Amino acid sequence: MRRLTLSPLPSRRRTAVIWPAAVAGTIALTLTAEHAAHAAPPEPALTSLPPAPRSLGMPVLAAVTAPTTYTVKAGDTVWGIARAHGLDTAAVLAANGLASDAVIRPGHVLALTPAAAPAPAAPEAAPRTHEVRPGDTVSAIARANGVSLDTVLSANGLTRASIIYPGDVLRIPADSPAPAPAAVAPATAPGLDAEQSDNARLIIRVGRELGVSDRGILIALGTAMQESWLRNLDWGDRDSLGLFQQRPSTGWGTPAQILDRERSTRVFYGGAADPNGTATRGLLDIPGWDQLPYADAAQAVQISAYPDRYAQWEQPATTWLAVLG
C-alpha cells in the first residue's frame, strides 16, 4: 500500500484586540483608596443579531421599550453612552444639564432623551409668471394675482415710472403678509385727558361731516370746554345736560337726546341738518356768525350769563384742532 503523506493543518491565528488607552469624551472615574483605576474599555457592540425564533403559534411578545435612563458605570463616557443608545451626544448633555467638559461618575443616572427630529421645511411655492399683453399695467397685473404693486415691482427690478411692453414676462411672487399693526392708544391733545380728547375728536368729526369751517369747529370746541369741561355731564345748572349744557326745558331735546353726544353736537352746529329743525338755533343759523368775534359767536348760541368766558378757549381750541383734526 502507498502511504499518504498528510500535510499539517494550518493553525488558526488569533488576532489580539487592542483597545484604545483613552476614549474621547468625558471619562467616568472610579477612585480607590490608593490610586485611580484605568478606564475599562467599553463592551464591543454586537455585529449581528440572533435569528428570529421560529413561530410555534405562540403569541409574539411586544418589542422591548428603549430605556429612558442609564446608570453610569466605570469607564463610561457621555459620548459612548449616547452612541450605544443611538442618540446625539449634545442632546444627552442638554437633557442632563451637563457641559461638554462635565465629569460623570459611576452611579450617576442620565436621562436618555433622543434629539427631536427637525420639522420638515415647507415646500416653496413655484414662482408664477405673467406675460404682458397689450393694455396691461403692473398695478392691474398685481391686483389680478392678489399681490401688492410694490411686491411685483420689487421682484422684477421695476419702479413706478417703469414701462412694460407686450411680450415681457413678469415674475409674480407670493405676497408676504402685512405685519399686524401695533395697538396705538388714541392721541390726546395738550391739556386734555383721554375722555376730553375723545369728545373733542367727535366735535371735530361732526363739524367736518357738516362742512363747517375750521373757525366754526374752534367755536364749538371752546363752547364745550367752557360749558362742561369737554365732558358729557349728566348734571348742570338747573336742567342743563351734556357737552353743551343744553336744557330740555327750553326745547333742546329730551334728556336722553341731549346726552347723545353726536346729536347734541349736531344741534349746536344747527343748519339744514339740525335734528331739532327750527325749534332751536345753532351756530350756522346765526346770520354772519363767521364775522363775529369768537366769544360773541358762542354766546349767540348759548345765551350764557357769562358771555366773556368763551374767549379764553380760542387759542387752546386752535391747538386741539391741529392735534386731533
Disulfide bonds with the S-S distance in Angstrom:
none
